[in-house]
Every structure is written in structure tokens, then in C-alpha cells.
Amino acid sequence: MALFNDEQLQTLRQEVDRWSETTLKKTLDRRPERYEKFMTTSSVPVRRLYTPLDIADLDYMRDLGMPGEYPYTRGVHSTMYRGRLWTMRMFSGFGTAEETNQRYKYLLSQGNMGLSVAFDMPTLYGYDTDAPEALGEFGKCGVAVSSLADMEVLFDGIPLGDISTSMTINSPAAILWAMYIVTAEKQGYKREQLRGTIQNDILKEYIAQKEFLFPPKPSMRLVTDTIEFGTRELPLWNTISISGYHIREAGSTAVQELAFTLADGFAYVEAALERGLDIDAFAPRLSFFFNVHNDFFEEIAKFRAARRIWARAMREKYGAKNPRSWMLRTHAQTAGVSLTAQQPENNIVRVAIQALAAVLGGTQSLHTNSMDEALALPSEKAVTIALRTQQIIAHESGVANTIDPLAGSYYLEQLTTQMEEEANDYFRRIEALGGVIPAIEQGFFQREIAEAAYRYQMEIDTRRRLVVGVNEYVAEEPIEIPLLEMDPNGYDRQVARLQRVRAERDNSAVQKALAELADYARGDENLMPPIIEAVKVYATLGEITDVFREVFGIYHEPVFF
């Protein structure tokens, strides 16, 4: 269903020419524009004016459709936020499980709708807190979890059958998920009651974040095992959050984030299909995780383009029949990389703009960063302001009252289509390299991101791009906001609990469970059942990961630059 006819477009073209030669020319002669070239955060040129001429080929039902219907450009739910607000989920974790447990209870008391676990660096790399490799990194970027005992403390007094929990963990994702499952079962809940997400996106680790452990092939096996196990045992759980967030944080453009994230998603779909899974059995539980940067319209367009691309591929390329398999459901987080240590209160404004873009883009879940995150883990005051930002948008701004309110904007629709076309070009280039893993091995993604990051930084260094408080409106003033202080005795308490676990558990049962896990790892059966059995007897994260290190080997990234 075309929106404009040729006669109307021809008349408009003449009017645009007339305006350019008269009204616009007089204004430019009197007062030139601020820049010779305007651009988005991703350095995409932005034209002076957008009209129906820019979306002349837009077909309403083909390209937009209705909310809750294919191709989901206007949203995955037919009433969107009129029926239910997005989940407000603050990413939290620091120090010991006890400290983080108290933060979770505070957030829930303040209106947080779900929990999101940040793990510390040793946990992300599969090391116990007292491992030599973990020295000096305890609790700095998240909470330390070395065994089931830590997970039990982390969620003490929090009913896991009643809330949704997201865990940002990748290489050891299957192990931490097993700990969560066992903790919930010990609370009295059944697996089919549990709701949440494990990030579990190993491909973006090779591309951007670099927290990989094992080579790509066994790593993909672990991801596929979790998809298969979740499909059968935990029907409400999202077994993977296909993440563009870290791709963007590494310096990519919005289009690269869009294209590389969806390419990873297609690779996971194909791996599950090769396993013999029915696409309509697992695809509805795939979820996504996007960054929300500073350029308001570019970010909104990215979400809309992502839904349209995913829906078309799932239905037309992969043959999914269930409409839920066509829906791209996504979490969003405001851009950590956009936060400045200078004048940190300004970050409140940046986060508010980014959060508003995520909501107008149609996210299902949102985390807002805190103003102090360029300096430290969030303080209670800062995280409360970040949560209140979402609540004000939800209840006071009016943007949740209607569905996709910016639809039909000539600029937004043109930008959405442009991003879709550029993403499709990237898909063709990745396919020509043999797919995602061969492209990773050839350094394609890494080079593309590095070039984009370099260009962006050069724009700041040459003042082609202004950042308030950094290269413009600079003020030499002390930082006066309160920063988080962790328990100085937290490390000793954490190590004491770990030593107590090793002393009090049945160590013969642990060794038996680890040996059985190694046998499974050398074969091709699903690894989740033996991981769960090892967790139940309090095998530690490091011990389980060491089994995989021994069987799978350790991945060393080739040098590309």
C-alpha cells in the first residue's frame, strides 16, 4: 500500500526546488549554517530537510504494518506500553554476594521490576575468587560468585519464582545458569516457573568484548546446549541475549551494531537447526540486547529496523511459522561509553535522552546507567536517580500513551530504511567470507569496529564533534558527587566462605561429578545435566571451568593489526 502517488511527488519536488532557490537561499546568504556537514553519532550524513520524496517507495503494510503484526516495525505487542510498561531492570553487582543482595532488595523496594546481575572479572573468566589469576580484581566490576553457596547468598530472601532475573555472563554462562537453577529449586520452585535471561552470547566476545575462554566451536556447542536444555526444561527462560551492546561500546557505528548483532543471531539459529531443534520451539525464547547512544533518531530507527530485518529473515529465510518466532524482543541499556568523568551530573541528561529513545524505539526492557559510572560502580543515590529517570518517562512524559508515535516522520522512516539496507549489505559481505565464525577468524568485525572507533575519536580530537564538558564548556571543578565504597573486609569474607565450602562438601562426590562432566565434554551429549550435578555437590566455578579448559583448550586470538 503506497503512501504517495507520482503526481503529488512531482508537485512536491517542484516546491522543494522553489523553496531551495528562494526562502532557503536568502537565509543562507544572511546566516550560514553552523556546520558544513551535519552527521549522526555514527558519522552518517544528515540532510537539511526530509520530505515524502525520501520515502516515496515506502509501502505501509509491507514496511510498517500494524503493532503486534509482521513485520513488527511498529512494535511487537499490539498495545505496547498502554498494556504493560517495559521492565525497569537496573544492572547491579559489586563486592560480595551479601552486599549485592542488599542492593537488590533496595532496588525492588524502589520499584525495580526485575534483577540484572553484574559479575566481577574473575567470575566472567571462570576463576574462583582466590585463584592467582583473580588477584586484585575481586568485586570491582560486579559481584563475585565462585560456588553455589555464593548464589544462595546472592538471592537470599528473594523469591526466584516470582521475579525475572538477567545475568550478564558469557563463556561460563552455562555454569552460572546451573547455579541459579539449583538455587531456585532449593527455594522450592520448579524449572518451568523460572523467568529470566542469560546473556550467553559468545560470538560478540570474539568480535568485541574479548571475554572468551574456549575456541569458537566448543563455545558454540555450550551455547547450543543451553538453547536445547532451556527449550525442554525452562520454557519461560531466554537462553541467549544476542548482544549488540558491547559491539557498540567497542566503538562500532549504529549500523555495525545492528548488522553484527543480527548476523550473530542468525548464526545461533543455524547452530540450533543443525542440532535438530524445531525453529518454532526455540526461536520465541531468543532475545536481544542493544545499546542506546546519544543520537536520538538514529537509535530509534535502529530498533525499528532490527525488528523488521529479524521478522523477514525468520519467516522468509528460516521458515518459521509461529509469529512469536518472528518477533525481535529486546532489552536496552543506555551507552556507558557516552558517560564522562568530567561534570558527571551531565550524565543524568545524557541517560534521560537515551532512555527516551529506547522507549520510543519500542524496547521491552531497559537499564539506565548511573551518573557516576565513569568513576566507580553506582552509588545508591546515583542508581536511584537512574531508576527514577525511567519512572518519570513512564508516568509523566506521555510517550507511553500511544504506539510508535514517531512513525511517519520522513526523517525517521528514511533512516530506518537506510539502516536496513546498510545492514543487508553487511550480511552479504559476511556471507561472502563464509559466515560469522570465518569472518571473526579473518578479523573482519574487529577491523570494521576499530576503524569506526578511530574515526569517532578523531572527530572529537579535532572538535568536529563536541562533547559537553570534555572538549567544549569545560570547567575545572572538583567532583562532588558521592561514590560507592565497598566493604574493605569483603574479600576476606568471600575467600573464607569459599574455603568453608571446599572443606565441608563431599569431595569424593565432587571429583566424581567433575570426572563425569569431562566424559560428557569429550562426547557430544548436552552438557547442562552434568554441569547441574556438579553444581549441586558444590563444585566451584573454577573447578568446572578447568574441566572445559582441559578438554576444549584455551582460545588465543590471532593478531589482526
Protein Blocks (a to p, Z undefined) as FASTA:
>chain_A
ZZbdfklmmmmmmmmmmmmmmmmmmmmmmoccfbfbdcdfkopacdfbdcfklmmmpcfk
lmnopghiaehlnojbfklmmmoccdddddddehjfklmmmmmmmmmmnopabdcddddf
klmnopafklmklgopgokloccdfbfklmmmmmgoiafklpccddddfklmmmmmmmmm
mmmmmnopafklpgcddfklaklmmmmnopafbdfklmmmmmmmmmmmmmmmmmmbcfbd
cdfklmmmnopafklmmmmmmmmmmmmmmmmmmnopafklmmmmgccdddddfblmlmmm
mmmmmmmmmmmmmmmmnopablklmpccddddddfklpcfbhkllmmmmmmmmmmmmmmn
opabdcdddfklmmbccdfklmmmmmmmmmmmmmmnopmmpghklgoiaklmmmmmmmmm
mmmmmmmmmmmnopjklmmmnommmmmmmmmmmmmmmmmmnomaccehilgoiacdddfb
dcddddfklmmmmmmmmmmmmmmmcfklmmmmmmmmmmmmmmmbdfklmmmmmmmnopaf
klmmmmmmmmnopaddddfZZ
